Every structure is written in structure tokens, then in C-alpha cells.
């Protein structure tokens, strides 16, 4: 991957950070990076360790956590405020990343984060995805298809 590719990928990632509440899709982000959709998705994952959609949803969930901590918006309002169009998908993804439902998160006390500077709180409270199984080191694709590793070649 060239330095120019990384600069263009960063431009698309910055757009996701800035416009997370807008309806962004891979083709639009790929245009921002001046790449085809497929090349953009592969390159983004190689550069940043997650898919563009996954990165965007993580940003949205981070913002949703801040809005839910304030407590003045309903879960549905927060869902739409951060750019999600499906309450069910939002709730599922929130629960997957945060470990509790948006309603439970909203109802829990969050006083402990009041004394933490925002820059530290962002790192401390960033949603973390569960670990994925290691990639198939042999490159055969066998593990992805069957869930088992092929026997070693002698």
C-alpha cells in the first residue's frame, strides 16, 4: 500500500469521524478515497484493522454513549441522532460493543466519568469488539469455510 493510498484512506476515515450521523455507505466513502468500493474496503481493513462499516458503527456507538449518559434523549432519539436508521440494529450493535443494552446503559449512573478529562474518557470508554479467530495462515480458506484448520502438510 502506498503512502498516497494511506492519505486517501485517512481522508475517508476523517469523513466518517466528522459525518458519522449522515447516511454514509461504502461507495460514497470509496469516492472520497478515489478508489473502487472493493479496493477501498480491502485497503481500509488492511490499514485500520476493521471494515469501514465496523469503524463507522463504532464511532456512532461512541457518540450514542455520550448522548445516553446525558439522559435527556430516549434510546430511539439517540439512535436516529447518531445516524442509525434501525432501532433493532442499533440496539444489537450497542449491546455487542458495550456489553449492555442502550436502555440499561442510559439508566445506569455515570458519575465516575464526570471527573475524567474527555480525551482520557474517549480512550477509556471506547467500545471494544470481541476477538476474532486468527486468520488462516496457510491461505487455503479452509478454516473460513469449515471452521477447522486443514491438516499440516508434511
N, C-alpha and C positions, 0 to 999 in steps of 0.2 A: 504494500500500500504506500502510495506516495505522500509526501508532505502536503501537496495540493489537495489530495483526497481527504486527508485528515482535517484540513482547514474547512473544506466544504461540508464534511460531516459535522464538524463543530458548529457551523452556521445553522444547520438543521436542528441540532440539539439545542442551541440557544433559542431557536424559534419555539421549540416545544416548551422550554422553560418560561418563555415570555408569554406565549399564546396558548397555554395549556387549556384554557376554558373555551377556545374556539374549536370548531369541528375539523380536526386535523386527521388526515389519512396518509398512508404510505405514499401514494402517488404525489400528493401535494408536497410532502416533505422531500421526496426524491427530486422534485423540480427545484426546490430550494437548494439542494446539494448538486444540481446539474448532473444527475445520474438517472439511470433507468430504475424502476421500482425494485426489481430483483437484485441488481447490483448494490443499490442503496441498502436494502435490508441485510444482505450478506456482509457488506462492509461495516455497517453500523454495529452489527453484533460482534464482528471481529475486533472493532476498535473499542467498544464500550462494554462488552460482555453481556448484553441483553438486547432483545429486539426493540425496534423503535416503538412499537405498541406498548411493550412492557415498561419501557422508560417513561413514556407519556403517562401511563396509568399510575406509575409510582409518584410522579410529580403531582398528579391530580389527587392522589390519596394523601400526600403530604399536606397539600393545601386544605383538603377536607378535614384533616385532623385539627388544623388551626381553627377552622370555622366551627367545628363541633365543640372545641374547648371553650369558645366564646359563649356558646349556649343560646344565642338569640335566634338561630335558624333551625328549622326542622331538618330531619335527615333528608327528606325529599328536596327541600330547598337547597341544601348543601350539594346534593347530587347534581342538580342542574347548574348550580353556581360554578362548579369546577369543570363543567363541560361534558359530563356523562349524560347519556340520553335514556338509559335504562336503570331504574332503581334496583332491580334484581341483580343485574351485572355489577353495579356499583357496590351493593351490599356484599355480594360474594367476594369480589376482589378486595374490598376493605377488610373483611374477616380473614381472608387468606394472608394478607400482608401484615395486618396489625394484631391478629390473634383474638379479636373480639368484634362483635357486631358494631356498626355505627351507632345504634341506639345505646348500647351498653357503654361505649366509649364516651358518648355525649353525656350520659347520666353520671359517670364516674367523676370524682373530684380530681382536679388537675392543678391544685395549688403548688405542688412541688416544682412545677416548671416555671412558676412566676419569677423565681429568683435566678433563673439561668439565663445568661445572655442569649439572644436569638441565634447568633452564629453557632453557639455550642448546642443549643436545643435542636437545631436543624440536623446536626450530625447525630445527636443522641436519640432523637425520635424518628429518624428516617426508617420507613418500612423496609424490612429485610425479607427477601424471597427465600423460600425453603431451598435447601441444597438439591441440586440435580445430580443424577447418577453420572459418573465420569463418561466421557466420550469414548467411542470405540477406537482404541489406539491402533488397531490393525487396519482401520479404514474400510472394512468389508461391509459395514452397515448391518451385519448380522445381529448385533446387540440391539439396535434400534428396532428391527423388525420383530424379533422374538423375545427380547428382554433377557436373553442369555448371551454369554460370550462364546464365540466359537472355540473349539479346542486349539491349543497352541500347535503350530506347525513345527515339525522336527527338522 
